[in-house]
Amino acid sequence: MSENKGILDLEIEEFEKRVQNSAVKISVIGLGRIGLPTAVAIAKADLPTIGVDINQEIVEFVNRGKLRINDEPGLEEALQKVIENKKITATTKISESVNEADVIIVCLPTPLEINSKKTNYQYLLKGCSEIAKFMKRNSLIIIESTVGPGIVENEVIPVLEKESNLVAGKDFGVSSCPERANPSTILTDFNKIPRVVGGIDDKSTKFASKLYQFVFKIEVISVKNCKTANAVKVVENVFRDVNVAFINEIAIFCDRIGIDVNELIEACKTKYNFIPHFPGPGVGGPCLPVNPYQLLDAPESKDILQVVRAAREVNSQMPEYVIELLTNALKEISKNSEDITIGILGISYKPNVGDTQLTPIKEVVQKLKQMNFKIKIFDPYFINKEFSSIKIEENFENAVTDCDVLILGTDHDEFLNIDYKVLKNLMKSPGIVIDTRGNLSPSEIRSVGLIFRGIGRSVK
């Protein structure tokens, strides 16, 4: 641990001046989906920034101004500019970064353990353990990683104190400012969505707030403590999970009574208190399937949060409903499963990103494999890679040619303007199209002679 003085020795006005004069050094730990855009935004604000990642390939890409997967509009261009201006550099050595830093922003993953349904905080805690060995006295640590309320106080801070032999709130500051941006619109969201900051003391909260206001030029909402800030992030995403589960059940109900869920939603939207959510094959990514468990992990949730538990159950069962739609549609053609080829369009957990974290399409594919179907996959973000031991096709045409069934798994933009006449000619006849995302046109698909099924949209 360095004995150099840090920025918390300063008064807030002096800290603001140093920020404005580019005299505050920032270290960003973790250069993933959120960490790299965060580091680039800070460097763009003219603050000297060092990014840290244990992945040597990521570090090399960053230092060349390149992205491994370029699915974040504007990010590569912004990275190249701050590299040229020498405002950012990347390293695998945390000591080089943290020892010089006044502010350390932690953007490490907190993934879900699939079998136990518990959040894995080991990446975060191990990273904080390393940070503590090299951080300066009176530096400020900001946790952007998504964690359950109480994790910073009960797990992160004890690790920092143990490894540094310092006391939080006395010798260094800690704030939580959980990220709130969405993949594929991160840079836009950074400059649009307010940030929520809560620290372990007033100084930690104020310093973090001033930094984020300066970098992102957005409203910063100060809350009482880290626990509250992290609860905000988790609850706002659990809200979505619960509402998606609700509309998923309504969609299944629509299929049973013979109405179109899209028509239903459009009409409901005309009333002020209805917030539209849309059905799908389940939810994926690093947030929605994970955040509910970050609430349910808390001992205080033992006999409550039943709605949260029920929503998780509903959304986790949606891949099974996709199979149910398939089974229903196959009754209209006479073929054995081993003679049927199924094409999957899109495996990402959401459109227009190259990310398959907890994608529900993985479970769909696994169920199809168990049923002995032949499977082809195409996703423009994963060409020639493998998914569930299946090599992804080079192009759309290869994926759909001679398929009996086509399943839209992810509604990437390029899948939304399909020429259905061409599609019919490429597929075997009679072909089946299953839309898990609600963005294709049932009437147009049926008009060319294809069989259509969709979640909440199977009415003829």
C-alpha positions as a printed Julia matrix, in Angstrom:
460×3 Matrix{Float64}:
   0.0     0.0     0.0
   1.41    3.38   -1.05
   1.9     6.07    1.6
   1.33    8.9    -0.91
  -1.5    11.26    0.0
  -4.77   10.99   -1.88
  -7.55   13.27   -2.96
  -9.67   12.84    0.17
  -7.12   15.05    1.95
  -8.63   17.88   -0.12
 -11.72   19.98    0.41
 -14.45   19.47   -2.17
 -13.72   22.82   -3.87
 -10.05   21.92   -4.32
 -11.01   18.52   -5.67
 -13.29   20.17   -8.24
 -10.46   22.44   -9.36
  -8.09   19.51   -9.76
 -10.68   17.62  -11.81
 -11.2    20.65  -14.05
  -7.42   21.02  -14.46
  -6.98   17.33  -15.38
  -4.97   16.78  -12.22
  -6.88   13.75  -10.92
  -5.7    10.33  -12.07
  -8.27    7.6   -12.58
  -7.86    3.83  -12.62
 -10.61    1.68  -14.08
 -10.47   -1.97  -13.02
 -12.07   -4.28  -15.59
 -12.3    -3.35  -19.29
 -15.41   -5.25  -20.21
 -18.83   -4.19  -21.47
 -19.07   -1.27  -19.01
 -15.5    -0.76  -17.85
 -14.01    0.13  -21.22
 -16.69    2.69  -22.18
 -16.33    4.17  -18.69
 -12.57    4.49  -19.06
 -12.95    6.03  -22.52
 -15.52    8.55  -21.27
 -13.26    9.59  -18.42
 -10.28    9.95  -20.74
 -12.44   11.91  -23.17
 -13.13   14.34  -20.3
  -9.35   14.97  -20.29
  -8.59   13.04  -17.12
  -5.52   10.75  -17.27
  -6.86    7.2   -17.19
  -5.31    3.77  -16.8
  -7.44    0.71  -17.49
  -6.68   -2.68  -15.98
  -7.75   -6.1   -17.19
  -6.31   -9.56  -16.52
  -6.94  -10.5   -20.16
  -3.78   -9.69  -22.12
  -5.65   -9.77  -25.43
  -8.12   -7.12  -24.25
  -5.27   -4.9   -23.07
  -3.47   -5.23  -26.4
  -6.64   -4.4   -28.32
  -7.29   -1.33  -26.17
  -3.76   -0.02  -26.56
  -4.16   -0.34  -30.34
  -7.48    1.5   -30.21
  -9.44   -1.58  -31.28
 -12.39   -3.59  -29.98
 -12.6    -7.37  -30.08
 -16.35   -7.17  -30.84
 -17.41   -3.87  -32.34
 -21.06   -3.83  -31.32
 -21.09   -0.58  -29.36
 -21.73    2.37  -31.71
 -19.12    5.09  -31.44
 -16.92    3.33  -28.9
 -14.03    2.35  -31.17
 -13.83    5.82  -32.66
 -13.85    7.39  -29.18
 -11.2     4.94  -28.0
  -8.93    5.73  -30.93
  -9.2     9.44  -30.22
  -8.2     9.19  -26.53
  -5.39    6.79  -27.45
  -4.07    9.35  -29.94
  -4.33   12.09  -27.3
  -2.44    9.88  -24.83
  -5.2    10.19  -22.24
  -5.64    6.48  -21.73
  -3.52    3.38  -21.55
  -4.24   -0.21  -20.53
  -2.25   -2.73  -18.53
  -2.58   -6.14  -16.92
  -0.6    -4.96  -13.89
  -2.9    -3.6   -11.23
   0.04   -2.22   -9.24
   1.0     0.13  -12.07
  -2.5     1.53  -12.24
  -3.68    1.69   -8.64
  -0.47    3.05   -7.12
  -0.76    6.22   -9.18
  -4.53    6.61   -9.01
  -6.51    9.11   -6.98
  -9.82    7.45   -7.85
 -10.24    3.73   -8.52
 -13.4     2.69  -10.35
 -14.23   -1.0   -10.12
 -16.16   -2.53  -13.05
 -15.67   -6.24  -12.41
 -18.25   -8.91  -13.28
 -20.63  -10.41  -10.73
 -22.05  -13.37  -12.67
 -24.71  -15.85  -11.66
 -23.75  -19.42  -10.78
 -26.26  -21.35  -12.86
 -26.69  -24.37  -10.61
 -26.81  -22.65   -7.23
 -28.59  -19.48   -8.42
 -26.13  -17.5    -6.32
 -24.2   -14.44   -7.42
 -20.46  -15.04   -7.71
 -18.69  -12.11   -6.07
 -15.23  -13.7    -6.18
 -14.04  -11.65   -9.19
 -15.03   -8.46   -7.41
 -13.57   -9.46   -4.05
 -10.31  -10.74   -5.53
  -9.94   -7.52   -7.51
 -10.55   -5.43   -4.4
  -8.0    -7.5    -2.51
  -5.38   -6.6    -5.12
  -6.45   -2.95   -5.18
  -6.02   -2.7    -1.42
  -2.36   -3.78   -1.64
  -1.42   -0.77   -3.76
  -3.94    2.03   -3.23
  -2.88    5.36   -1.8
  -4.08    6.58    1.58
  -7.13    8.84    1.25
  -7.9     7.64   -2.26
 -11.49    7.02   -3.34
 -12.81    3.66   -4.51
 -16.02    3.64   -6.54
 -17.84    0.35   -7.07
 -19.74    0.27  -10.38
 -20.19   -3.51  -10.37
 -23.77   -4.59   -9.8
 -24.1    -6.06   -6.32
 -26.85   -6.79   -3.86
 -27.64   -4.2    -1.19
 -25.24   -4.71    1.72
 -22.48   -6.46   -0.26
 -20.22   -3.39   -0.32
 -20.58   -2.87    3.42
 -20.45   -6.52    4.46
 -17.98   -8.05    1.99
 -16.11   -5.48   -0.12
 -15.04   -3.07    2.62
 -13.74   -5.8     4.97
 -11.52   -7.11    2.14
 -10.21   -3.61    1.4
  -9.47   -2.96    5.05
  -7.81   -6.32    5.68
  -5.39   -6.11    2.75
  -4.54   -2.42    3.18
  -4.43   -2.18    6.98
  -6.46    0.99    6.56
  -9.92    1.95    7.81
 -12.73    2.81    5.41
 -14.17    6.24    6.1
 -11.0     7.3     7.86
  -8.1     6.36    5.59
  -9.92    5.9     2.28
 -13.34    6.52    0.8
 -15.82    4.13   -0.78
 -18.82    4.94   -2.95
 -21.22    2.91   -5.02
 -22.32    4.21   -8.41
 -23.8     1.18  -10.18
 -23.83    1.44  -13.97
 -27.25    1.98  -15.59
 -26.4     1.76  -19.31
 -27.73   -0.71  -21.86
 -25.49   -2.62  -24.28
 -25.59   -1.14  -27.81
 -26.48    2.34  -26.42
 -23.91    2.69  -23.64
 -22.24    5.92  -24.76
 -25.62    7.54  -25.36
 -26.93    6.35  -22.01
 -23.87    7.68  -20.21
 -24.86   11.2   -21.23
 -28.59   10.77  -20.72
 -29.42    8.58  -17.75
 -28.86   10.07  -14.26
 -26.35    8.33  -12.01
 -27.09    7.26   -8.46
 -24.28    7.66   -5.92
 -24.14    6.57   -2.3
 -21.0     6.51   -0.17
 -19.93    5.3     3.23
 -19.65    8.93    4.35
 -20.54   12.4     3.13
 -17.13   13.05    1.58
 -17.12    9.8    -0.42
 -20.58   10.62   -1.78
 -19.77   14.22   -2.69
 -16.42   13.48   -4.35
 -17.87   10.66   -6.47
 -20.86   12.83   -7.41
 -18.66   15.71   -8.53
 -16.51   13.4   -10.63
 -19.49   11.86  -12.44
 -21.1    15.25  -12.99
 -17.9    16.52  -14.57
 -17.28   13.47  -16.78
 -20.8    12.7   -17.97
 -22.54   16.09  -17.62
 -25.65   14.45  -16.22
 -27.77   14.66  -13.1
 -26.34   12.78  -10.14
 -28.73   11.59   -7.48
 -27.13   11.27   -4.06
 -28.61    8.64   -1.74
 -27.91    7.84    1.89
 -25.34    5.05    1.5
 -23.87    2.33   -0.7
 -26.62   -0.08    0.27
 -29.3     2.26   -1.06
 -27.45    2.98   -4.32
 -27.04   -0.73   -5.02
 -30.68   -1.42   -4.14
 -31.7     1.16   -6.76
 -29.81   -0.66   -9.5
 -31.09   -4.08   -8.54
 -34.72   -3.07   -8.0
 -35.03   -1.17  -11.29
 -33.95   -4.29  -13.16
 -36.08   -6.63  -11.06
 -39.0    -4.36  -12.0
 -38.33   -5.24  -15.63
 -37.98   -8.95  -14.91
 -41.31   -8.99  -13.08
 -43.09   -7.09  -15.84
 -41.59   -9.27  -18.58
 -42.84  -12.32  -16.67
 -46.29  -10.76  -16.45
 -46.49  -10.09  -20.18
 -45.07  -13.54  -20.95
 -47.96  -15.11  -19.07
 -50.41  -12.76  -20.76
 -48.93  -13.8   -24.13
 -49.5   -17.47  -23.4
 -53.05  -16.58  -22.35
 -53.49  -14.7   -25.65
 -52.46  -17.82  -27.58
 -55.05  -19.84  -25.71
 -57.96  -17.45  -26.24
 -57.02  -16.44  -29.77
 -55.93  -12.79  -29.69
 -52.67  -11.08  -30.72
 -50.6    -9.88  -27.78
 -49.03   -7.12  -29.88
 -52.44   -5.67  -30.67
 -53.3    -5.93  -26.98
 -50.15   -4.08  -25.9
 -50.61   -1.32  -28.47
 -54.11   -0.64  -27.19
 -53.04   -0.8   -23.52
 -50.3     1.77  -24.23
 -52.95    4.42  -24.81
 -53.61    4.63  -21.06
 -51.17    6.74  -19.04
 -50.42    4.16  -16.34
 -49.52    1.23  -18.6
 -45.79    0.7   -19.17
 -45.32   -1.59  -22.19
 -43.16   -4.68  -21.83
 -42.91   -7.39  -24.45
 -42.89  -11.19  -24.38
 -39.95  -13.32  -25.43
 -38.16  -16.63  -24.97
 -36.92  -15.57  -21.52
 -34.47  -12.91  -20.37
 -30.69  -12.99  -20.58
 -27.59  -10.92  -20.06
 -25.64   -9.94  -16.95
 -28.53   -8.12  -15.25
 -32.14   -9.28  -15.55
 -31.59  -13.0   -14.81
 -29.06  -12.12  -12.08
 -30.41   -9.14  -10.15
 -33.48  -10.91   -8.7
 -31.19  -13.39   -6.98
 -29.15  -10.52   -5.56
 -32.3    -9.58   -3.66
 -33.29  -13.15   -2.9
 -29.79  -13.9    -1.54
 -30.4   -11.54    1.36
 -31.49  -13.27    4.59
 -34.16  -10.58    4.98
 -35.94  -11.87    1.85
 -36.59  -15.32    3.3
 -40.38  -15.1     3.71
 -41.14  -12.26    1.27
 -40.49  -11.2    -2.36
 -42.82  -13.9    -3.61
 -43.6   -11.9    -6.75
 -39.88  -11.77   -7.55
 -39.58  -15.54   -7.09
 -42.63  -16.21   -9.26
 -41.34  -13.94  -12.04
 -38.03  -15.8   -12.14
 -39.92  -19.07  -12.46
 -42.07  -17.79  -15.32
 -39.2   -16.33  -17.33
 -37.0   -19.37  -16.81
 -39.73  -21.57  -18.3
 -40.19  -19.57  -21.51
 -37.7   -21.65  -23.56
 -40.0   -24.59  -22.87
 -42.9   -22.62  -24.31
 -40.91  -22.02  -27.51
 -40.61  -25.8   -27.79
 -44.35  -26.1   -27.17
 -45.04  -23.72  -30.07
 -42.73  -25.8   -32.25
 -44.38  -29.06  -31.28
 -47.79  -27.57  -32.05
 -46.68  -26.33  -35.48
 -45.06  -29.65  -36.38
 -48.48  -31.28  -36.16
 -49.25  -29.56  -39.48
 -46.45  -31.43  -41.26
 -45.79  -35.16  -41.26
 -42.13  -35.75  -40.49
 -40.13  -37.54  -37.85
 -37.88  -35.33  -35.68
 -34.68  -36.91  -37.05
 -35.73  -35.8   -40.55
 -36.35  -32.2   -39.56
 -33.78  -29.4   -39.83
 -34.24  -26.3   -37.69
 -32.53  -22.99  -38.36
 -31.93  -20.55  -35.5
 -31.56  -16.86  -36.3
 -29.79  -15.01  -33.5
 -28.3   -16.3   -30.26
 -27.45  -13.04  -28.45
 -29.5   -12.3   -25.36
 -30.67   -9.01  -26.9
 -30.66   -7.47  -30.39
 -27.65   -5.86  -32.02
 -25.03   -6.97  -29.48
 -22.5    -9.79  -29.61
 -23.24  -11.16  -26.16
 -24.67  -14.55  -25.2
 -24.52  -14.24  -21.4
 -27.38  -16.33  -20.0
 -29.18  -16.13  -23.33
 -32.43  -18.13  -23.22
 -31.71  -19.36  -26.75
 -29.04  -21.63  -25.33
 -31.69  -23.62  -23.49
 -33.86  -23.7   -26.62
 -30.97  -25.16  -28.62
 -30.19  -27.7   -25.91
 -33.79  -28.89  -25.88
 -33.8   -29.18  -29.68
 -30.63  -31.27  -29.55
 -32.25  -33.58  -27.0
 -35.17  -34.03  -29.41
 -32.77  -35.15  -32.19
 -33.44  -32.31  -34.59
 -30.76  -31.21  -37.03
 -29.79  -27.66  -36.11
 -28.23  -24.77  -38.03
 -27.44  -21.38  -36.48
 -26.7   -17.95  -37.85
 -25.84  -14.83  -35.88
 -23.87  -12.03  -37.57
 -21.94  -11.35  -34.37
 -20.58  -14.89  -34.07
 -19.81  -16.04  -37.61
 -17.74  -19.26  -37.74
 -17.72  -19.59  -33.96
 -19.43  -22.35  -32.0
 -22.54  -22.27  -29.86
 -23.6   -25.36  -27.91
 -21.05  -27.33  -29.98
 -22.71  -26.21  -33.24
 -20.65  -24.21  -35.72
 -22.39  -20.98  -36.67
 -23.08  -20.53  -40.37
 -21.27  -17.94  -42.46
 -24.43  -16.24  -43.7
 -28.2   -16.11  -43.55
 -28.74  -18.1   -46.74
 -26.68  -21.04  -45.52
 -28.61  -21.11  -42.27
 -32.1   -21.22  -43.76
 -31.55  -23.3   -46.91
 -33.38  -26.65  -46.7
 -34.7   -25.93  -43.2
 -38.11  -27.23  -42.22
 -38.37  -24.76  -39.35
 -36.9   -21.31  -38.78
 -36.81  -19.87  -35.25
 -36.12  -16.17  -34.74
 -34.16  -16.25  -31.48
 -32.84  -12.67  -31.43
 -34.32   -9.76  -33.35
 -31.11   -8.26  -34.76
 -31.94   -5.45  -37.18
 -30.89   -7.45  -40.23
 -33.5   -10.11  -39.44
 -36.41   -7.66  -39.47
 -36.55   -7.07  -43.23
 -36.57  -10.63  -44.46
 -38.04  -11.2   -47.92
 -40.55  -13.92  -47.04
 -40.92  -15.06  -50.64
 -37.18  -15.68  -50.84
 -37.32  -17.36  -47.45
 -40.06  -19.73  -48.6
 -38.04  -20.71  -51.66
 -34.97  -21.46  -49.55
 -36.79  -23.53  -46.95
 -38.35  -26.95  -47.41
 -42.09  -27.01  -47.91
 -44.23  -26.61  -45.92
 -41.91  -24.38  -43.91
 -42.54  -23.2   -40.37
 -41.48  -19.83  -38.91
 -41.47  -19.32  -35.15
 -41.02  -15.77  -33.91
 -39.92  -15.61  -30.27
 -39.55  -11.83  -30.3
 -42.81  -10.52  -31.75
 -41.24   -8.47  -34.54
 -42.14  -10.44  -37.66
 -45.39  -10.12  -39.61
 -47.66  -13.18  -39.21
 -49.93  -12.12  -42.09
 -47.06  -11.6   -44.54
 -45.43  -14.88  -43.54
 -48.67  -16.81  -43.97
 -49.44  -15.03  -47.25
 -46.46  -16.73  -48.94
 -47.52  -20.16  -47.69
 -45.38  -20.53  -44.58
 -46.76  -21.76  -41.25
 -46.4   -19.19  -38.46
 -46.21  -19.4   -34.69
 -45.24  -16.64  -32.26
 -45.35  -16.06  -28.53
 -48.79  -14.56  -28.0
 -49.29  -14.25  -31.76
 -50.34  -17.67  -32.98
 -53.91  -16.64  -33.74
 -54.75  -17.07  -37.43
